[in-house]
Each structure stands twice: as C-alpha cells, then as structure tokens.
Amino acid sequence: SVLSRYENQITILSDYLEEFPETDEPVWILGRQHHLNTDKSKLLLDISARLWFTYRRKFSPIGGTGPSSDAGWGCMLRCGQMMLAQALICRHLGRDWQWEKHKKQPEEYHRILRCFLDRKDCCYSIHQMAQMGVGEGKSIGEWFGPNTVAQVLKKLALFDEWNSLAVYVSMDNTVVIEDIKKMCWSPAPSSSVAHSSAHLHRSAFGQNKSPAGLCPGWKPLLLIIPLRLGINHINPVYIDAFKECFKMPQSLGALGGKPNNAYYFIGFLGNELIYLDPHTTQSFVDSEENGTVDDKSFHCQQAPHRMKIMNLDPSVALGFFCKEECDFDNWCSLVQKEILKQQSLRMFELVQKHPPHWPPFIPPTKPEVTTTGAELIESTDKLFELEEEFEILSV
C-alpha cells in the first residue's frame, strides 16, 4: 500500500533518483531518517513536501515605491520564510503531512501559504520582512544575515494571532530554559486595549475574530539559535554536533550558505548537506477568490542540492519547533546528550537559569504603535480601520 501511494509520484521525481549516490548511509531530513536502498521515493516526497520560497517578480512595490522583485537580495528572507513555514506545517498539519500534486489540501495548508504571499497585507510577506528589517538597520533591498532574519521573524510573530507562536532567538550562543518556559506560558493579553489593538491589525494580518493567541496554555515554540561556527571557515570540531541537530524530531533545519548566498538546509547525507535553493526567480502568485493558492511553484520538484559541510559559511542559524512543553523538554534532553557532551568548543550552551549578569528577561509583547523603523500598515489602511472601530464602538 505504501508503494501504491507513491507510485504516481515516482515519474515526476525521476530526476532526483540519479542525484543521490548508491550508499547504505542514512539520509536525515528534518528529524526523519530515510534509507536510499529501500525508501528512496518516500525520501524524495518528503523533500518536495517542504514549502519552497524563491525570488519573485512583479509583486506590488515594497513600501509603495520600492522594489517589485527581491531577485539578488531576498534569498535569506526566503530561507527564513521556509523555516517558519515548516514550523507552521508542523503546528497545523504535523511533521508527517505530505504534499501531492493536484491533490486537494486542507484549508489550514492554504491559510499557511497565504501568510507568505508577496503582498503587504500578508503577515510574513517579503514586504513585511523587508520593512521590519529597517528597524534592524537593514535598508530595503539590502542583504540579510541569519540573525537579522531571526529577529525580524520574532517581531512579526507578535502580530500573528492565528498561529500564536512564541519565537525565542538565543543570545550569546546560550539557550535559557527558564526564559523559554516563561515566554511560552506567559498569559495572553485580555484587556480591552489589547482587544482593540488586535482588531486594528486584523485586516493586515488576516486574523480570525477569535484569535488562537487569546487561549491559555503553552504557546508553540519556534526556537532559533544564531551561531558562529568558526572565523572564516567552519571549525571541523562542530560538524558532528551540527549534523545531530538535523536528527532531532524538533528540527527545522538551518539558515546559512555562503557570503551573500543563502540556502535553507533541511538535512544531510554523510558529510554533505541537503538544501533548498531560493535562487530561482518566479512570477508573483496571488490567492484565488475562494482563498486557495495555486501551489505548484511553492514546492521544489527538481533535484535537491547538496554541498559539503566544510564549504558552509560559519554564520548559521539553527531552527527547532516544539508544539508542546514535552517536545521542548525532550529537545533539552537531546541537547544534553548529543550537543553538550563536548567538553570544549560546544556549539551552544543550554542553561536552566537566566544568567544574573544579563538584563532581566521580559517576554516580548505586541507594541501598541507598530512603527519599529517600518510602517507595518499604510496610514490609509489605519485610518479605515479606525473608522470601522469607531462605528463598532458607536453601535
């Protein structure tokens, strides 16, 4: 039954088959192990199921007068989108969800895709990311590094009430368990001011009237760990630990690549990394009237790319997703066992308590005024929303 399920996909993916060498070594893709000798078709479907974001052209100009294509500068932003999209797939559809061409997909899938369309009113669009980057010191059209993308995603997630993610970006190569638990268990705002603010942003971020962010409990965690694994080249001492991260069931892969050339790394085979490449320019795609998205261009059906780990630029960012607290506790155990066993030159540190010499940790909250160096909502949109709010209050 497994073979019949994938039979119609094998022809489409035949180009992949010659790309992988004949080997008994396992291939790891985002926490899943595959064997080339026995389940190559499942491996290839697993790769093609990942949402693939590339350069686009002919979208509305960023900021009204800015670029209408991100070709040449948006590759790291696209990689950040891919990592976040994988987190949202795991959150709503599960890690084992598979994409099949022409097969009807659930509404949650199309809603996830709509979060990333190249429009100013989509919460993780190239428009929102580029404009939020201004607050991180990056001009629109300037290349981002892994840490900048992580900081931008952390800020944008504050306005995304449907997915209700807690985004933690580590500092100084250190992950603090106490801070993460404080952030993921922090109560959601319930005041009338917060409700009014949520309403104000609903048109720009496509939220429900009953946002998931107002529900108590553990907020699903997107954990991003920016790292420097060497000076000019990656230090070989980190390679085994880096590969171990792709084996963890919470893995979202890694952002990195080469200088000014970003890739989304999703796994490895031996000492080669497997990655999705955003350096293809496609035309802008919008959603249909019924809310679905023509998704053929959002799944890479070409041969997967590989590169030797030693060719990786040392500046990277690891990503992990923990839907429940038990997922995070399990991740901590795996890190203690596989990453921290190194007595010297650990890739990163995991500590229980907030370091006393650090500033106090305050879980991030959505600002009342959304101008962190970039207007998230055009002034005209804000005016219309305020008028609508006034009419509702009047009633």
Steps between C-alpha positions, in 0.01 A plus 500: 500500500793730569638438149165561334458822692821640353484330162356799317773724640802298392487611135482867597795462730713280274758776463576469869594135481833553330602776739555282806794258499458130565571474871391323814533821700169643624368834381359730767234755410363719780501231766400211271735222392482360148688217332583542134504127435146435626289817505648747254158607373386588854818702549439697181137567589609616843731755338245621245237544773698783661372843406752658261523878482709664232563839349183647347436781254206722409361536852378838625791733581623467858402809695308629199807623313761233571607193304241270339741205498736361763735336248860548608433602861211303654649149521550496879149641551364217285698248705353648818155462347572133424611427856195674646268330251633163613417595859144592398461174306605309812267708713185453291555191282772301675854406398378196303267698275581446134428711195382341179457690177134556402379355830257717696663638812337605828400860563781537756754432227367778277478731798865435578592579139302823513717615791797514261354643179684806364244756618528770762197362686646150549669463837826337384520645149822630348344845554458458874840338547687761298326789676547350844867460414531878491467491878792256508719742303444346157386714210233357269689306233798433726615144566411349840704264714354205698472692827324797338239271345447334838443837669254604226299178537489546877348847459252406227376199698367737766230608253410148389216399727384199295827308534573643844869411501748582772823582314818478704829612346798403714765749607873438533470135392291431811149354529334574836236244601348728766445782250341274238256351747413845628431618145302194389284497812455876522129595506360651183374859522129527575447868569269713289804692377659179373172398339473837328859475382441149368201624307704782353749259346258231391465618141874512446571163654193298405399393850190328624257681727587242766879496479679195631737732682233574761483136611689412819768231503837429343563708190672295228869585500713602204855488632773659287866479600734730301856367513850574379670165444842634415676814380537477122410134461295256704706336775499120445446446873137617458404272211370201697289718729366696203391177329338375822262797490345372176426167673290657774123460449462872576737600217409782263838486330739791473543835326838568347700450184782707364562877520202676338366161383244352739360146505247315716669184625256217573722197555819314420651189347844415631699823495275671250215735588169486311337836437224688324627782281300826474703629203232451237287798394132420453200723433278627779216267595187623676221306669185405311158644583419194711817548705699213349846553353638348180784330683699325226774763514528472879638144496841421355464208262852520365802308620596596858827684539789380713820661622789389716463609860852644499394747229235648729545859615547493880210742558184288535173485691349173623123466526282276718125472559341379824122481478458384860705546814592130491657559156721770648594283800593220260707744293687609815579136579630439148719810518645389833574158355624586151616864494634567848706180519783702345722614783644788301380716213133418541281619216269677747410490868175395667450640850215467746503848656518849351861621530515759782722737302247520215220759490172361640303287255165650404285295260443708186155645445337665203573875506202733500662710227633287217785717379828321570674680219236393252128561468335159515173648383458784259353812654191476280437144617535616857255781445239265353545259788463777756179612331369145508595466866323823580184380324501175698550682829220741411261211448 
